[in-house]
Amino acid sequence: HGQMDEETLSGAMDDFAARRADILLCSAIIEAGLDLPNANTILVNQAHRFGLAQLYQLRGRVGRDRHRAYAYFLVPKDVALTKDATRRLAVLEELTELGSGFRIASHDLEIRGAGNLLGKDQSGQIHQVGYELYTQLLSEAVEEISGNVSAQEEEPDLDLRVPAFLPDDYIGEAGERLEFYRKLSSAKTVDAADEIELALLDRFGRLPVPARVLCDLARMRAAMRAAGVAELKRGDGSLFLALSAHSPFDRGKLVSWVTRERKIFSFVRGEILAMRLPGQDPAEVLAAAKNLLNRFGTGSSI
């Protein structure tokens, strides 16, 4: 386009918009906001050379009306795609619904890197630690420089000895499994864990039992955090619960449970609450742990 005079360029665009021409041969400059509602198909040659955000913008040049549209990303058959190029094309294939822009941008940041915050580098090493951990570390560093260092929040210790994982035959790509493990481990609220489970259901279908258990454990950690429960562990025939030193929960209620329900509750080693399990099956253990944490009334049922 840059080599065409203004009159020739304007004439070519007018012809295409008025349907006097059926094909517009152009460079990637059309990604910048071109609006042609009549265009229903785009072919992008050498698609592996473009960034994810560019490909997303190019795809958005078609389908701007009520008619069905198609975007074809072409790669020469003799080209060996890099891992990043393959991921970019896979993300575009997966995210086709309206409102995908933010998710596309997040994947682009994950693939390309965030760059140097205080320098000129345009590509960082975010993929080595992941987006969530990267932003957490960045936030903590900024707080430390600003002199606003807060006490490190203690993570609850949850160990129920039940199978909880994302099976390989459910999520085949190791990087995607790692992404969801990271999201679940950083879920701070029950609602956040619920959203992650819905995302898994939406992208990969019905969750197998170990994946559902993994989401249950994320919800339980969030409930423990809200109630100030430091530990919840499975022992021989019982669950053992310990409150943190700064827990807002009224310890008198624990005494009340032990007093009124002696067949179920007891104290061991001081203030550690023991709850007898109804059985050793993983489903029974999970149900008992959920019921116990729901007694703390954090506002979100697990």
NORURNOR-V506894 format. One record per backbone hydrogen bond with DSSP energy under -0.5 kcal/mol. NH is the residue of the N-H (numbers start at 1). CO is the residue of the C=O. If there is no record, write none. Layout:
nh;co
NH;CO
NH;CO
This chain:
nh;co
4;1
9;5
10;6
11;7
12;8
13;9
14;10
15;11
16;12
17;13
18;14
19;16
20;15
21;15
25;23
26;24
30;27
31;28
32;29
33;31
34;30
36;34
39;36
42;70
44;42
44;72
45;43
47;44
47;74
49;46
50;47
55;51
56;52
57;53
58;54
59;55
60;56
61;58
62;59
63;39
70;40
72;42
73;71
74;44
74;72
79;76
81;79
86;82
87;83
88;84
89;85
90;86
91;87
92;88
93;89
94;90
95;91
96;94
100;97
104;100
105;101
106;102
107;103
108;104
109;105
110;106
111;107
112;108
113;109
116;121
117;115
119;116
128;125
129;126
130;126
134;130
135;131
136;132
137;133
138;134
139;135
140;136
141;137
142;138
143;139
144;140
145;141
146;142
147;143
147;144
148;143
157;230
158;156
159;157
159;232
167;165
170;167
171;167
177;173
178;174
179;175
180;176
181;177
182;178
183;179
184;180
185;181
186;182
187;184
193;189
194;190
195;191
196;192
197;193
198;194
199;195
200;196
201;197
202;198
203;199
204;200
205;200
205;201
211;208
212;208
213;209
214;210
215;211
216;212
217;213
218;214
219;215
220;216
221;217
222;218
223;219
224;220
225;221
226;222
227;223
228;224
229;224
230;228
230;242
231;242
232;157
233;240
234;159
235;233
235;238
237;235
239;275
240;233
241;273
242;231
244;228
247;244
249;227
251;249
253;250
254;250
254;251
255;251
256;252
257;253
258;254
259;255
260;256
261;257
264;261
265;261
266;274
268;272
271;269
272;268
273;241
273;271
274;266
275;239
276;264
277;237
284;281
285;281
286;282
287;283
288;284
289;285
290;286
291;287
292;288
293;289
294;290
295;291
295;292
296;293
297;294
